C-alpha cells in the first residue's frame, strides 16, 4: 500500500468514531490497537471543537461551555475539515445550528443563536480577508454632478452584509467585553455591516434601506439605479453613501462618464 493511501486511510479513520483503526496502523504488539488509536481520534475531535470555540466565542458564552461543546461534537462527527487551514473550519456551523436548534433548545428560546453564529462567522471572514485601501469622502466630493449618477463603487474585500431575522447584532454587541449582557429593547430583525478599516473588524447595525441599497451597489448597480430601486422618497443617497465610506466599506469609486 502506498504512503499516500495509508495517510488517507489513517485520516479517514480519525474522524469516523465507529470505524476500526486502519489495518496498517500497528501498536507495540505489531497489530492494530484500537485503544491507542482512540487517543489520536479523541485529540482530533478535541482540537476541532476547540477551533469552533475560538471561532464562535459569543455563541459559546450564550449557551455555556457544556452546551456548546455538545453541539460542536455533533458537528465535528458529521463534518470533516475540507482544508488543511484550520481558519476555514466551521464556516457552515451556523447552518448546522439552524437545522438542529429545535432539537437542542431544551426549553430555552435560542432562535437567535444561528444569527449570532452567522455574524461571528462573518467577523472571522472579514478578519482574514485580503487587504485593500479604502475610498475617502474626498473622492466623492471630487466627482462632477454629471458623473455622480452613473458612478459605481467597489466594496472592500472584508465587507460582509447580513440580513438577520433576529436582533443578533445587538445581542452580539452586548456580549463584548466584561459587561453583563443586556437584552435588546426591540425584538426585531436587524441588518448588519461588517467591515475592517485600519485592520480593525467592526460591526454596524444598518439603518432602514441601507442593506438593500448596499446590496444593489455590490451587485453592480450605479448610484442612481440603487437609489431608485428603493422607491422611497425618504431615502437620502448622500447620507447612506457617506455612511458606507466612513465605515470603510468602499475600496474604489468608479466615476460615470461625463456628458
QUIUR-V843400 format. One record per backbone hydrogen bond with DSSP energy under -0.5 kcal/mol. CO is the residue of the C=O (numbers start at 0). NH is the residue of the N-H. E is the energy in kcal/mol with one decimal. If there is no record, write none. Layout:
BEGIN
CO_NH_E ; CO_NH_E
END
This chain:
BEGIN
1_5_-2.2 ; 2_6_-2.5 ; 3_7_-2.2 ; 4_8_-2.3 ; 5_9_-2.5 ; 6_10_-2.7 ; 7_11_-2.4 ; 8_12_-2.1 ; 9_13_-1.6 ; 10_14_-1.0 ; 12_15_-1.2 ; 15_18_-1.9 ; 21_24_-1.8 ; 23_25_-1.1 ; 24_32_-0.7 ; 26_29_-1.7 ; 30_26_-2.8 ; 31_33_-0.6 ; 32_36_-2.5 ; 33_37_-1.9 ; 34_38_-0.7 ; 35_38_-0.8 ; 35_39_-1.0 ; 36_40_-2.3 ; 37_41_-2.6 ; 38_42_-2.1 ; 39_43_-2.1 ; 40_44_-2.1 ; 41_45_-2.9 ; 42_46_-2.3 ; 43_47_-2.3 ; 44_48_-2.4 ; 45_49_-2.4 ; 46_50_-1.7 ; 47_51_-1.8 ; 48_52_-2.3 ; 49_53_-2.0 ; 50_54_-1.6 ; 51_55_-2.2 ; 55_59_-2.0 ; 56_60_-2.2 ; 57_61_-2.5 ; 58_62_-1.9 ; 59_63_-2.1 ; 63_67_-2.5 ; 64_68_-2.8 ; 65_69_-2.1 ; 66_70_-2.1 ; 67_71_-3.0 ; 68_72_-2.4 ; 69_73_-1.6 ; 70_74_-1.8 ; 71_75_-3.0 ; 72_76_-2.2 ; 73_77_-0.8 ; 74_77_-1.1 ; 74_78_-1.5 ; 83_85_-0.8 ; 84_87_-1.9 ; 85_88_-1.4 ; 87_90_-1.0 ; 89_92_-1.5 ; 91_95_-1.6 ; 92_96_-2.6 ; 93_97_-2.4 ; 94_98_-2.2 ; 95_99_-1.5 ; 96_100_-1.4 ; 99_102_-1.4 ; 99_103_-1.4 ; 100_104_-1.2 ; 104_107_-2.1 ; 107_109_-1.1 ; 109_112_-1.8 ; 111_115_-2.1 ; 112_116_-2.4 ; 113_117_-2.2 ; 114_118_-2.2 ; 115_119_-2.3 ; 116_120_-2.5 ; 117_121_-2.3 ; 118_122_-2.1 ; 119_123_-2.0 ; 120_124_-2.5 ; 121_125_-2.5 ; 122_126_-2.3 ; 123_127_-1.8 ; 124_128_-0.6 ; 125_128_-0.8 ; 135_138_-0.9 ; 135_139_-0.9 ; 136_139_-0.6 ; 136_140_-2.6 ; 137_141_-1.8 ; 139_142_-1.5 ; 143_146_-0.8 ; 143_147_-1.7 ; 144_148_-0.6 ; 146_149_-0.6 ; 146_255_-0.9 ; 147_150_-1.5 ; 148_223_-2.0 ; 150_222_-2.2 ; 151_253_-3.5 ; 153_250_-2.9 ; 153_251_-1.9 ; 155_158_-1.8 ; 159_193_-2.7 ; 161_163_-0.6 ; 161_191_-2.8 ; 163_189_-0.8 ; 165_167_-1.7 ; 165_189_-1.1 ; 166_170_-2.1 ; 167_171_-3.1 ; 168_172_-2.4 ; 169_173_-2.1 ; 170_174_-0.8 ; 171_174_-1.0 ; 172_175_-1.6 ; 175_178_-0.6 ; 185_187_-1.6 ; 189_163_-3.0 ; 190_205_-2.9 ; 191_161_-2.6 ; 192_194_-0.5 ; 192_203_-2.5 ; 193_159_-1.9 ; 194_201_-2.8 ; 195_198_-1.1 ; 196_199_-1.7 ; 198_200_-0.5 ; 201_194_-2.3 ; 203_192_-2.7 ; 203_205_-0.5 ; 206_209_-1.6 ; 206_210_-0.5 ; 208_212_-2.3 ; 209_213_-2.7 ; 210_214_-2.8 ; 211_215_-2.2 ; 212_216_-2.0 ; 213_217_-2.5 ; 214_218_-1.7 ; 215_220_-2.3 ; 216_219_-1.5 ; 221_225_-2.7 ; 222_226_-2.0 ; 223_227_-2.6 ; 224_228_-1.9 ; 225_229_-0.6 ; 226_229_-0.9 ; 226_230_-0.5 ; 227_230_-1.0 ; 231_234_-1.9 ; 234_236_-0.7 ; 235_239_-2.0 ; 236_240_-2.5 ; 237_241_-2.6 ; 238_242_-2.0 ; 239_243_-1.9 ; 240_244_-2.2 ; 241_245_-3.0 ; 242_246_-1.4 ; 243_248_-2.2 ; 243_249_-0.6 ; 244_247_-1.5 ; 248_155_-2.9 ; 249_134_-3.1 ; 251_153_-3.0 ; 252_254_-0.8 ; 253_151_-2.4
END
